[in-house]
Amino acid sequence: MVGAVASVIRQEFGAGRVESFPLPTDQDFLFRLLADIFQNHWEKIVFGTAVQGAVFEIRVADAPRNVDLADGYLTVDFGFWHFHLCIGEHKASPPEVAAWRRTARAEFSRTLAEDDTPRSWGLRLFNGGGEQQLSVFLPSPFHADNRMLPQPDWSRLELWDGLRARYLGAEPDPIDRAGRKRA
């Protein structure tokens, strides 16, 4: 298949089947990817963490004032608030702590329905301890503004397709447009 990229399908507790497309975890790659997402697509994304029992879905009203990197930490500054994410070598902590904090797994992912068609799309980062650092929830053809759409809007996969093309060299995947909204 043209544009096919290697993926891994995992059964994840509480989430079901998740297909992931591994990404490099070096600081330069992650900084370029995250700066692109937060500087150029901030108005299209929802982000936060998603762990069993808590999902933080943050949407911002304005572009970040600054996206910077210092001592291995990405900082995305929205003015009134900001966040830090360890994506590179952090020298201010003991090596074992720095290794735990740093992104060890990065992936584009899509959650699969029972028929193996996608129902959500995103980017996930995990630290060296396997804990989730960040989820970026990408636009869904099934939802907009916290409501179900009456019909899928496949144009909402534009960001997913663009990120996969830029960072994986992948063509749009027809399977992304095969899903159905959940009842």
N, C-alpha and C positions, 0 to 999 in steps of 0.2 A: 504494500500500500504506500503510495507517495505521501511523504510527510509523517509517516508513522514514527513514533519515538518509543523507546523502552519505558515500560511502566511496571509498577508493582501493585497488586491488589491484595489488600489486607482486610481481614475481618476485625473491626475495632469495636471494643466493648462500648455499647450505648450508641454507636454511630452506624453500625452495619458495615457494609462493604464500601471501602474507600480505595479509589485508584489514585496512585500518586506517580508523579513524574519527577524523579530526583533532579535536583539542581546543585551546582557547585556551592561549596560553603566557604570559599576563600573571601576574605574581607573586601577586596576590590569588586568582585562580582556582586556580592550582597549589597554593598553600598550603591553600586550603579542601579541594581534592580529596585531597591527600596527608595532611593532618591527619585527614580522615574515614577514609581507608583504614587509616592506622597506629594511630589511637586507637580506632576502632570495629570494625575487622575484622582486627586483627593476628593473631588465632588461626586465621583462615581462609586466609591468604595465605602464599606463599613469595615471596621477593624476592631480588634481587641483580643481576648483570649476565649477559648472554648474548652473547658474542662468539665468533667462530670460534676454536675450540680451548679455550674456557674458559666454563663456566657455573657461577656461584655461586648455589646455591639455599639461601637462609637462611630458617630457620623459628625463631621465637622462642617461649620458654616463658611470657613475661609481657608485659603491655602496656608500652609505653614510659613511662618516668618523666616525660618532657617532650617536647613537639614545639614548636619555637620557630623564629623567623625573625629574623635579624640580618644587616645589610649584604648582603641578597640571598640569603643562604644559609639553607636549611631545615636544621635539626638535629633528628634523631630520636635521643633518648637512652634507651638501654635499661639504663643504670646501669653495668654492667661495660664496655660498649662503646657506641659511637654512630656515626652517619654524618652527613656534610654533603652537601648537594646545592644547587648554585647555580641558583636559580629566578627571581632578580630582579636588579635593578641592584646591582652590586658595585663600590663606590667605592674600595676599597683596592688595586686593581690598575690598570695602564694600560688605557685603553679597549679596545684590541684584544684584550688578554688577557681582560678581563671579558666581552666579547662572545662569545669562543670558549667560555668556561666556562658561560655562561647557557643554560638550556633554550631551544632554538629550535624544537623539534618535540615535540609531545606527542600521544599517540594511544591510544585503546583499540584492541586488535588481536585478530584471531583468525587462527590458522594454518589453512590449508585443505588437506584431503586431495586426492588425485588426482581425486575426484569433486566437488570444490568444496564439500564439507561441512566444517564446522569440526572441528578436532581439539584445539585449545588456545585459551585465552582469556587476555587480560592487558592491562596498561597498560605503555607504553614511553615513555621520555623520551630525547631526544637533544640534545647540546649544539650550539653554533654551528659546531663543526667537523664535525658529522655523526656524532660518536662516541656510542655508547650510554652514557647516564648510569645508567639504572635500568630494570629489568624487574620488574613485579609480576605473578607468575603466579597467576591466579585459580583457584578450585576447578574441577576437571574432572569431568564425569560419568563419565569412563572410568577415573579413577585416584583412589585415596585411600591415604594413609599409605604412599606409595612402592610401591603394588601395583596391578595391573590389577584392576578390578572385574569380576565374572562377567557382570553386566548393567549397562548405563548407569543411573546415578542422576541423573535430570534435575533433581532438587531442588538439586543442587550448582551449578546455573547461577543460583541466586538472587542471589548477589552481583553477577555480571555484569549480570543484568537490572536490578537496583537501581541500580547505578552508571550504566548507560546511561540509565535513566529520569531520575535526578537531574541528570546532567551533560550529557546530549544531548537530553533530552526525548523519548527513544525508547521505544516499546512493545517488549515481548519479541518477538524475531524467530523465527518458526517454523524457519528454517534452522538455528538453534542446536541444535535437537532432532532434526535429520535425520542427524546423523553416526553413524558406527559406530566401535567401538574398532578400533585397529590390531591386526593379527594378530601 
